[in-house]
Amino acid sequence: MGIFDELNEEQQKPVLDTEGAVLVLAGAGSGKTRVLTARIAYLLEKGVPPESILAITFTNKAAREMRGRLENEVGVGRMWVCTIHSMCVKILRMFAEKRGIRDNFSIYSEQERNAIVKQAFKELGFEEESLLKSARFHISNAKMLGLPPAAYAVQYRHERNIDEIVTVYERYQKHLKAYNALDFDDLLTETRSLLSEDAEAREYLAGKFRYIHVDEFQDTNAVQFDIIKLLASVHGNLFVVGDDDQSIYGWRGAKIENILHFERSFPAMKMYKLQRNYRSTGAILALANASIAHNAFRRGKELWTDAPAGDKPVYYEADEEAGEALYCARLIAEARRGGAKYSDFAVLMRINALTRSFEQEFTGYGIPYKVFGGFKFFERKEIKDILAYLRVIANPFDSEAVMRVINVPRRGIGDKTVQTLSDFAQNEDLSLYDAVLAADELPLAASAREKVRSFGAYIKDLVYRSQELPVDKLTAYLINSSGMLTQYADNSDESVTKRANIDEFQNSVDEFVRMNEGASLADYLQEITLYSDTDEMDDGDYVTLATIHAVKGLEFSTVFLIGLEENVMPTSRASDSTHDLEEERRLMYVAITRAKRRLYLTRSRSRYLYGKREPTARSRFVEELKEELALPEDRSRSRLGYGGYAGGGYGGGYGGGDGYGGTRGDGAARRVGSYSEQRESASYPTFGTGKPPVRSAPATAGQPSAPKRDTSRFRVGVKVRHTRFGEGEIVAMRGVSDNLILTVRFEAAGNKDLAAALAPLEILE
């Protein structure tokens, strides 16, 4: 089969355009991976050497899929097909000496970074928890921006406690240097520094890669784009594929401007659009197009398909989140009886805090599921412990890893002994591992010294064995000899689960060795550290419960998009920012376009979240689609004080008898369609079907009401104190009187939307 046999006309054009800078705007489901693969195959067919081609993706899974397709079609040989972080690791291991690091450096995840920040914080004598949280935020922000401590101190000089924060940042950097470690962001910033400061390294790499391909270009941040431009500085053949309508990672530094203003960096660039969708029905695409059309900050395209229109998307409102979950569970169970697979279904949400009711209902219905976008497999304690052992074996200078496992499993090495070790290491300018090996010199009691000596001998034995054993055999020996399994020997549910997780970890190592013949321990640790949510997804038959961020790039026959309420989707943080609100709408677009055949949009009229139950208002993103979904007005929006958007307010009521259990048009906040009543219902109502709403009884006459709170003193700029969140400042207000909603920026907790009449706020004079 020829390269172009499976490509439509709009896909063929960018494949044939091989020279110069090319931007491909690829809509959801438009076959961008096929285009990327075909272009590389075309270059190879033209005689371009594989080692001259670079293909950068943003997840390990995408890299594996692309490499697999190329292997099947043309073979990849010495071609680099990898994530951008993996590419940076390769480059830095090649040129480690030029950056003053050893080539066996450890790569720290966010968890490890937080541990070292906390260590630095304590060493400096700081104690205030809010300052620690602030330091973690600012160090993460500085790393994302690629700013060293001194530069960050200047740029953010007006931030509260910036001097203390920068001191912690400097100490953190000092520890990384001593531990021969880099964090995720360092992989990027060190690579950028290498390419920009070292002409020899830049000319070698930029000369080597004659054709550069970048997938998911809309997800690049400023540092990543700098790296890409530097790598393209010799040949200038840069082929980037992305979708500005799917740019959803601004919160972690992604710059949508990179794709919207690509021509500013490459004035002679050529642009192509892929708008034909091969995934979804016409009805789903119509809803997606209608939603994203409300964004102004985009290049503009419209998905189309020659497939049938299919079933129209369905919107459903439940009284409480339990009813919302039950609605989804019963539809899945009914479809399952009709022959559907559980893996056909995904329940997508803005925040993973919404999973609980779905997990409960799915368990009750015997529906298998997996949760993604929350706690990852490789972040579980027992797995992190094993990984820490492996990190010490690969890089004995990694003192954070030594600290983690020195008493895991328990071997009687207490906190005082560890502190003595740390002090000795610091005074003698040694790594913690070297201090352990110097146990005889430590000012310890004989019994404590012997325990440290025994631990050091065990680690040294592991290091020696790593020189002879392959990664899978080394890991098996570690698990069996360290006592990691015996510490979970009882039959409690927790221990059984932890043993199963350790077994699964060994399976992951075995699979890695099978798929990567001759790979080293460092290679395996690199793969795991650069692991992402979607890498955990497999072909099992289960319902996917996931955040929208976790499923970008995936597709499902049926999607339930849940929690479509203000302050959930979109999140409250986006209310006062057009830029953030447009990113939230892009999330909505991404979620809609995951669905192939059926789409259900749901919401709960009240929700228990963050410790209390509150009434909710329908998401503005649903309101924007009222015409497409044929919805009545949502009177709760005006009742809850949401004053509208895009120059218009939400007003009016809707009549009773609408068949979906809504409140009637009398303005009363009534509880209708209770969870118990929904459980008894034989079928699930959507708009225009089902039983009429059930009114709750009116309040008893003479029942005392709570005294009203005076909200007149609240103003933008007023300082307040919250009993839980601490001190903050009112930065925005909406609504009036009892419906007044305050947006308060707290020093530690960030922005919170609070009801002025209810929140435990004290005005600070």
Disulfide bonds with the S-S distance in Angstrom:
none
